[in-house]
Amino acid sequence: MPLLFPRDDALDVRHRYKPDIIKGDMDSIRTEVLDFYTNLGTKVVDESHDQDTTDLHKCVAYIRDFAPNLDKSNLCILVAGALGGRFDHEAGNINVLYRFSTTRIILLSDDCLIYLLPRTHCHEIHIQSSVEGPHCGLIPIGMTSVSTTTTGLQWDLTNTEMRFGDLVSTSNLVQGEKITVQSSSDLLWTISIKKV
């Protein structure tokens, strides 16, 4: 909460931005947290029967399916607190980006944000330099990027091959307000978040 609401009291924020629903397998929610939100009127959906998907997967599926007739082409899901904890949870959250590759999902921590750049088209990333950067990276996960080309980075890539065990573009720097990325495979884009 400090990142999103640095000047607000945490309890006030919890009352003001009460979730409509809590959905998951309920294996890690503390009783007092569950009671707090239940008393505020939040609906709780226990899906402990489904151990094949993560809580984030369950929530993204719910959001995607919530209004079946809604145009979801501009839907963007911001997932606060998705990074910076247990690595297996982070890997599961990154997997959700791939499982829902047609939905724009941004994983956010106090230090950075991550989202998927599908290989289906050239991406234009507009940098908000007051809050983002300068450190960034492009990371292929699951398959080799035979060819990646960028503009707007300190160390641009030109038809560059990237894969784990060889070159991946980490510790790069943004050079302007716009980055372009074209790749033969899906890539993770990550950029640092400036401290408020």
N, C-alpha and C positions, 0 to 999 in steps of 0.2 A: 504493500500500500504506500510506503514512503515515496516510491518512484512516481506513481500516478497522482497521489494527493499529498505532496510533501508538507503542506501547512495545515492539514486537517487531522482531527482526532480520529483514530482508527475506529472507535465505536460509532461515532457519527457517520463515518463512511459506510460502515456495515448496515446501519439503519437506512441510509439514503439510497444505497445501491443494493438492496436486498435481491438475491436471485429469485426468479420465478420457480425454478426447479433445481433440485440436487439429484443427480443421476449417476449411478455407478454401482460397484459391487460392495461398497460400504465397508471394506476390510480395513481401511485406515482412518476413517473419520472418527474423531473423538466424540464421546457421548455428549459433552457439554456444547460442542459446536453444533451437533445435530439438533439438540434441544433448543439452542439459541435460535436457529433458523426456523425450526418447526413452530416455535412460539411466535415468530414474526409472520407466519402464514405461508412459508415456502413449502411447495409440494416436494415430497421425497419419493424417488422411484428406486427401489432396491432391485438391482439386476445381478445379485450374487450368483444366480444360476448360470450366467454367461461368464466363463473364465477364459474365453478365447479372444476377447477384445479388451483393450484398456479402457479406463474411465474416460479418457479424452476421446477415444474412438466412439464410445457410446454417446457422449455429449455432442460431438460433431454430427453424428448420424441423426440425432434428435433435432438439432438446429436445421440441418439440410432438409429433413422430412417434415418439419413442423408445419409449413405452409406449402403444400404440394403445388399449388397453382401460382406461387410467387416466382417472378423472374429472379433467378439466383446469380445472374451473370455479374452483378456488382456486389455480391455477398462477400464480406471480409470478416473473418473470425479472429479476434485478438485473444490469445491465450496467455494471460499474465501468470507468472510463476512457473512457467513450463520448463525452465532451465535452471541449473545451479544446485540441483539436489543430487539424488542418486543417479549414477550414470545409466543404469538399466531403465529407469523411468524416462530419462532424457532420450535414450535410443528409441524407446517405445513411442514417445511423442514425435520424434523425427519420422518414425515409420508411419504415423498417422498422416503426415504431410504427403507421403507417397501413396497411401491408400485412398486419400481424397484429393488426388492431384488436380482435379478440375475445380476445386474450391480453394479460394485464397485464404490461407491460414497463416497467421504470424505468431511464432513462438517468441515470447518476451521474457527477459530477465532484467535484473538491475543493471547488467553490464552490456547486453547485446540483444539483438533480435535476429531471428532466422526465418526464412521462408523458402519455398520451393520455386525454382525457375524451370517449368516444364520445357522440354526440348522442342515443343510444337511450334514455337515462334521466337522471333527476336524480342528481347526484353529491354524496355527503357526504364531505368530506375532513377527517380528524381530524389536527390538527397536533400534532406532538411538539415542543413549544416548547423543550425542552432541546437539541435538535439542528437544528431547522428554523426558518426565518423570520428576521426579519420580512418581508423583501422577497419579493414574488411577482408572478406575471403570468398572464394568460390570453391565448393567442394563436391566432387562427384562421389556418390555413395551407391554401391551396388553394381556399378558398371563403369567401364572406361569411357571417358569422353574423348573420342578420337580427335575431335576438332572443336576448340573453343576460341572465340575471338571476342575481344572487349575493346571499348573505348572509355576514356575518362578515369583510368586508374594510373597510379604511379608506375606500375609494371604491367602494361597492357599485354594481353595474350593475342597472338596471331596464328590462327589455325593450330593451336597448341594442344597436344595430347596430355590429358591428366588422368591419373589413377592412383589408388592407394598402393604403396610400395614404390612409388615414383613421384613425379611432380604433382602437388596440389597447390592451389593459389591461396596461401594463408599469409597473414601479416602484410597484406597489400594496403595501399592507401588510396582513398578517393582524392581526385584532383580538381573536381568541379562539382557542379550541381546536377549533372546528368551522367549516368553510366549506361552503356549499352552492352548487352551480353547475348551472344548467339552460340549455341552449343549443340553437338550431336547427341548429347544425353542430358537427362535431368540433372540439375545442379542445385546445391543448397547455397543460397546467398546469406551471408552473415555480415553484420556491421555493428560496430561498437555504439553504445549509447552514452552520451555525455552525462556526467553527474550534474544534478540541479544545484 
